[in-house]
Structures are given as C-alpha cells and as structure tokens.
Amino acid sequence: MTHLDAVPLWVAVPAALLIILGSGLTLLGTIGLVTLRTFYDRLHAPTLGTSWGTLSIVLASTLLFSSLEQRPVLHELLIGVFVMLTTPVTLMLLGRAALHRDRAERSAIVPVAPVSAAGSPGPVLAQD
C-alpha cells in the first residue's frame, strides 16, 4: 500500500486529466518542433507546448500534493511561473538573433528590414 492510495477520487481525476493535458500539449509542441521546416516556424510550437504543458502538470502536482499533505502546497507554482516567463522570452531572443543574422547574410527566406524616413533600417512609423 502506498501513500497514493489515500488520494480521494475528486483529486485523482482532475490531477490525471491535467497530467494527460500537459503531456499532450508537450507532445504537440515536440511534434511541431520536429515536423516544421524552417527555424522561424519551429519557434512557436515548443513555446506553447512547454509553457502550457508545464503549467498543466504543475497544477496537477499542486492539487495532488496539497491533498496529500492536507495543506496548500504552492511553492511548485513558482516553477510554472518561471517556465511561463522564461521560455517565450528566450525563444523570442533566439528568433531576433536569427533574424538579425539572416538579414545580415541577406538570406532569401527573410524579407529585408524596412527603411525608416531617416534612411536607416528600422520600423517605419506612421506619419500624421
């Protein structure tokens, strides 16, 4: 007999569903990473899979261990917050670095940066 035998059904079912949802989202992100062709296409899928998949698994863990210890176990939510914040930012920075590199090499898959009114590459701002 293990400590998991003491988990009530009203906790076990939502925790199991959250774990299945989280692992499914992570699997979809992995499939997207493997099947998409270009680097820029591959950036989006793992971000969503990792962020939302991790959040779902962390929620399941928080629910399960709060029930087992009969007190709120919230320190695991910090893991979810850090993953939700760092993964998209990291992949955004990787995308910008790749875009800068590809524009410097004048790659055919990346459009040329727009030229501003001052003549330097940059965002074109609307004129009133």
N, C-alpha and C positions, 0 to 999 in steps of 0.2 A: 504494500500500500504506500502510495506517495502522497506528498502534500497537494498534488493536483487533484486528488480525489475529493478534496474539501471545497473545490471551486463550485459555487452554485451554478445552475443551468442558465440563469439570467445574466451571468457574467461570461460564461464559457461560450455561448452562442455569439454574442456581439464581438467578443475577442477573436473568435475563429473567423468570423466574417471580415473583420478588419485586417487580419493577417492574410487572408486569401486576397482581399482587395489590394493590399500593399504589395504582396508578391506578384500579383497580376500586373499592377502598374509598373513595377520594376522590370518585369519580363517584357512588357511592351516597349519600355524605354531601351532595353537592350536589343530587342529586335529592330527597332528604329535605327539604333546606332550601327548595327551590322548591315542592314539592307539599304539604307540611303546612300547615295553615290558620292556627293561632294561633302567637303568638310563643313560648309555652311549649313547644309541640310542636316548633317549629323549633330549639330549643336543643340537643336531644340528638343529632340526626343529624350536624351538622357537627363536633361534638366528636369523635365516634367516627371519622368519615371522615378528619378532619385528623390526629388523633393516630396511629391505626393505619396510615393510608396513608403518612404521613410516615415512621414507623418502618420500614415495609417498604422504602420507597425508599432510606432512609439505610443500611439493612442491605445492600441490593443494591450501593450505591455503595461502601460499606466493603469488601465482598467483592471487587468488581471492581478497585478501586484498590490494595488490598493485594496482589492477584495481579500487577497490572501493575508495581508498584514493588518487588515482592519483599521487602516488609517490612510489618509491621502498620500500617495507617492507621486510627487510632482517633479522631482529632480530629473526624471527622464525626459520631461518636456524641453529641458534645455538642449538636449541632443537634437530634438526636432527643430527647435528654433535656429540653432547654429547651422544645421544642414539646409533648412529653408532659406537662410540668408546667404550662406557662402557659396552654394552650388550655382545658383543663377548668376551671381556676380563674377565668379571665377570663369564660367563659360562665356559670359559677355566680354570679359577682358581677353580671353583667348580669341574670340571672334574678331574683336577690334584689332588685335595684334596681327591676325592672319589677313584681315582686310588691308591693313597698312602695308604689310609685306607684299601682298598680291598687287596692290596699286603701285608700289614702288617698282615691282618687276613687270608692270603693265600686262598682267595676266588677262587672257581673253574672257575668262569666266566672271570677271568683276567689272562693273561699269566704272568709268572714270569719275573721279570726285568732281562735283560741281564747282565751278569757279565763281567766287563772290565778286561783288562790284569793285573791290579793291584789287582784283587780279590774282589773289592768292587762293589756293584750294580751300574750301570750307563750305559751311552751309550757306545757302542762298536765302536771305531774309526778304520777306515781302515788303515792298515799298508802299507807303501811303499815298 
